[in-house]
Amino acid sequence: MSTEPRTLIQALRTIVGTDHLIEGDDTTPYVTEWRGRFRGDALCVVKPADRDQVAAIVSLCVQHGAPVLPQGGNTSMCGGSVPYPAEQARPPVIINLSRLRRIRQVDALNNSIEVDAGCTVAEVQAAAAAVERLYAVSFGAEGSAQIGGSVATNAGGTGVLRYGNTRDNVLGLEVVLPDGSVWEGLRTLRKDNTGYDLKQLFIGAEGTLGLITAVTLKLHPRPTAQAMAWVAPRSLEDALALLALTQGHCGASLNAFEILNHTQLEHVLTHVPGLRAPLTQPAPWNLLIELSDRSDAAQLQAKLEQVLTQAGELITDAALASNQAQCEQFWRIRSSVSEGNKKSGMSLVFDVAVPLVRVPQFIAQAEAAVRLLCPEVRVPVVGHLGDGNMHLVIVIGWAHWQSLSDPQALLQTMRDAVYAIVAELGGTWSAEHGIGRMLLKEMQQYKSSVELNLMRTIKATLDPQGLFNPGKVLPA
Ligand SMILES: Cc1cc2nc3c(=O)[nH]c(=O)nc-3n(C[C@H](O)[C@H](O)[C@H](O)COP(=O)(O)OP(=O)(O)OC[C@H]3O[C@@H](n4cnc5c(N)ncnc54)[C@H](O)[C@@H]3O)c2cc1C
């Protein structure tokens, strides 16, 4: 840092006001990984009120050579949103976006919405619903995760099968660049072939190339009818056959095709109060299937029933949700997986995707490899099966975890074993959670040098001093 930290802090305070600059112990929630896995250190946390304050803060930090860490709801799965302990020699200024919270405009005719980056994903969904439209990106942390953070991580979630990732739902961005200038790219066009599509640079960049202050998003007609079923397929192969059958029969009405294994369901039912098993008999695999469209609920439910009848021996049991409350109950089970696993022990979450046809082979090989390394593990599996995106979770009971002589080495050996299988099967080792701090080794190992060099060239061009979220996404 080129000048006294106190000088910088004082200057930042004049931009945001005394009430919106946080220092010392009060920074704890902002510098701590949400699962409590590690905590770093920040020079201070600032909460700007608008884009111009963000630009002024960034300019000042650049002038002082101070690192900048953009922060949304701090729900990152990869440690991207908090400083890492090793960076304590140069603690960053955290720019927390929670005060940029305006729904700027909703255009029902154009099916688009313009929002400040600090609006939560749930607030955007609600603003869209108020004009009978749908913001289609949905995931477990949507009540806390912000739109800016979801764009910066290109969040996926449960609606990708039908509506795509966040990337597919972004029309335009407003970004404060690392030199303090503002790119006003809040387009609302469906077609714009005027050279490089610059917004794509910032989507999924995890705050390493600029700070997103506002977003324009695609909206969709809001479905009026919903039908859901909880289904036990005979095997993982049969689950895939049922996916193909449902897609063939229901086309664009298929909204979600989620999967949980028995262990995952058990963890949820044991540790999350108020939930009960949708089927009377336990099954090795459970599918949550959701259809939605603008027909009527009875018609849609009949369609789902027809598919399940046609499925014949592919399935052993099924329960159709008969009302809205039951649909919500099914979704509550699905969105409680993190809570259930967290209470079951120390967990290591894999976020991988492989070509659909290889999902059964991946699960069998990865589970066997992990059990060979540590027979005591439990292996809940949950995933967005329709996208080939599986979260294999390795849970080690607390007692066993504490008895391990080098637990971190064991976790790394497991990572290496699972990612080798993913690579062999032509998959990806980070399907929707991003890289953050936790997957730098894999970036180095599995990205080609051509790709890494291209990324480094882009980073050096936009952020020559390397001040934006240093130590994240790109290995040193
Ligand atoms: C219970 C739970 C369930 C989840 N389920 C899913 C799921 O199903 N699918 C999925 O894809 N993800 C899932 N996630 C991860 C989720 O997508 C991300 O945590 C979320 O999108 C990040 O939003 P955030 O506002 O919390 O960002 P943060 O966690 O605060 O930040 C994430 C990254 O984005 C950067 N960033 C934040 N805001 C900005 C900004 N305005 N401009 C530039 N950079 C910024 C940060 O520097 C950091 O690198 C889940 C997370 C949890 C906790």
The ligand as a Tripos MOL2 file, in Angstrom:
@<TRIPOS>MOLECULE
LIG
   53    58     1     0     0
SMALL
NO_CHARGES

@<TRIPOS>ATOM
      1 C1        -27.6540  -22.7830    0.5860 C.3       1 LIG1
      2 C2        -27.0080  -22.4300   -0.7350 C.ar      1 LIG1
      3 C3        -27.4940  -23.0140   -1.8900 C.ar      1 LIG1
      4 C4        -26.9090  -22.7020   -3.1210 C.ar      1 LIG1
      5 N1        -27.4000  -23.3160   -4.2320 N.ar      1 LIG1
      6 C5        -26.8490  -23.0150   -5.4210 C.ar      1 LIG1
      7 C6        -27.3320  -23.6430   -6.6080 C.ar      1 LIG1
      8 O1        -28.2240  -24.4780   -6.5880 O.2       1 LIG1
      9 N2        -26.7550  -23.2830   -7.7740 N.ar      1 LIG1
     10 C7        -25.7270  -22.3590   -7.8360 C.ar      1 LIG1
     11 O2        -25.2450  -22.0510   -8.9170 O.2       1 LIG1
     12 N3        -25.2550  -21.7760   -6.7380 N.ar      1 LIG1
     13 C8        -25.7810  -22.0860   -5.5410 C.ar      1 LIG1
     14 N4        -25.2800  -21.4900   -4.4200 N.ar      1 LIG1
     15 C9        -24.1840  -20.5230   -4.5630 C.3       1 LIG1
     16 C10       -24.7690  -19.1670   -4.9970 C.3       1 LIG1
     17 O3        -25.0010  -19.1670   -6.3710 O.3       1 LIG1
     18 C11       -23.7980  -18.0620   -4.7800 C.3       1 LIG1
     19 O4        -23.3950  -18.1540   -3.4500 O.3       1 LIG1
     20 C12       -24.4550  -16.6800   -5.0360 C.3       1 LIG1
     21 O5        -24.8650  -16.5790   -6.3620 O.3       1 LIG1
     22 C13       -23.5070  -15.5770   -4.7060 C.3       1 LIG1
     23 O6        -24.2470  -14.3990   -4.4680 O.3       1 LIG1
     24 P1        -23.8220  -13.4330   -3.2770 P.3       1 LIG1
     25 O7        -24.5500  -12.1520   -3.4570 O.co2     1 LIG1
     26 O8        -23.9560  -14.1030   -1.9730 O.co2     1 LIG1
     27 O9        -22.2910  -13.1820   -3.6300 O.3       1 LIG1
     28 P2        -21.0430  -13.2820   -2.6700 P.3       1 LIG1
     29 O10       -20.9920  -14.6350   -2.0490 O.co2     1 LIG1
     30 O11       -21.0120  -12.1280   -1.7690 O.co2     1 LIG1
     31 O12       -19.8660  -13.1480   -3.7350 O.3       1 LIG1
     32 C14       -19.5950  -14.1880   -4.6400 C.3       1 LIG1
     33 C15       -18.5020  -13.7220   -5.6140 C.3       1 LIG1
     34 O13       -19.0070  -12.6830   -6.4370 O.3       1 LIG1
     35 C16       -18.2750  -11.4640   -6.2450 C.3       1 LIG1
     36 N5        -19.2780  -10.3940   -6.2220 N.ar      1 LIG1
     37 C17       -20.3330  -10.2520   -5.3860 C.ar      1 LIG1
     38 N6        -21.0460   -9.1690   -5.7190 N.ar      1 LIG1
     39 C18       -20.4290   -8.6090   -6.7860 C.ar      1 LIG1
     40 C19       -20.6830   -7.4660   -7.5910 C.ar      1 LIG1
     41 N7        -21.7310   -6.6780   -7.3800 N.pl3     1 LIG1
     42 N8        -19.8290   -7.1900   -8.6170 N.ar      1 LIG1
     43 C20       -18.7610   -7.9900   -8.8570 C.ar      1 LIG1
     44 N9        -18.4760   -9.0760   -8.1290 N.ar      1 LIG1
     45 C21       -19.3020   -9.3890   -7.1130 C.ar      1 LIG1
     46 C22       -17.5290  -11.6360   -4.9460 C.3       1 LIG1
     47 O14       -16.3210  -10.9030   -4.9350 O.3       1 LIG1
     48 C23       -17.2780  -13.1340   -4.9160 C.3       1 LIG1
     49 O15       -16.1470  -13.4580   -5.6660 O.3       1 LIG1
     50 C24       -25.8330  -21.7810   -3.1860 C.ar      1 LIG1
     51 C25       -25.3570  -21.1700   -2.0160 C.ar      1 LIG1
     52 C26       -25.9190  -21.5090   -0.8020 C.ar      1 LIG1
     53 C27       -25.3770  -20.8590    0.4460 C.3       1 LIG1
@<TRIPOS>BOND
     1     1     2 1
     2     2     3 ar
     3     2    52 ar
     4     3     4 ar
     5     4     5 ar
     6     4    50 ar
     7     5     6 ar
     8     6     7 ar
     9     6    13 1
    10     7     8 2
    11     7     9 ar
    12     9    10 ar
    13    10    11 2
    14    10    12 ar
    15    12    13 ar
    16    13    14 ar
    17    14    15 1
    18    14    50 ar
    19    15    16 1
    20    16    17 1
    21    16    18 1
    22    18    19 1
    23    18    20 1
    24    20    21 1
    25    20    22 1
    26    22    23 1
    27    23    24 1
    28    24    25 2
    29    24    26 1
    30    24    27 1
    31    27    28 1
    32    28    29 2
    33    28    30 1
    34    28    31 1
    35    31    32 1
    36    32    33 1
    37    33    34 1
    38    33    48 1
    39    34    35 1
    40    35    36 1
    41    35    46 1
    42    36    37 ar
    43    36    45 ar
    44    37    38 ar
    45    38    39 ar
    46    39    40 ar
    47    39    45 ar
    48    40    41 1
    49    40    42 ar
    50    42    43 ar
    51    43    44 ar
    52    44    45 ar
    53    46    47 1
    54    46    48 1
    55    48    49 1
    56    50    51 ar
    57    51    52 ar
    58    52    53 1
@<TRIPOS>SUBSTRUCTURE
     1 LIG1         1 GROUP 0 **** ****
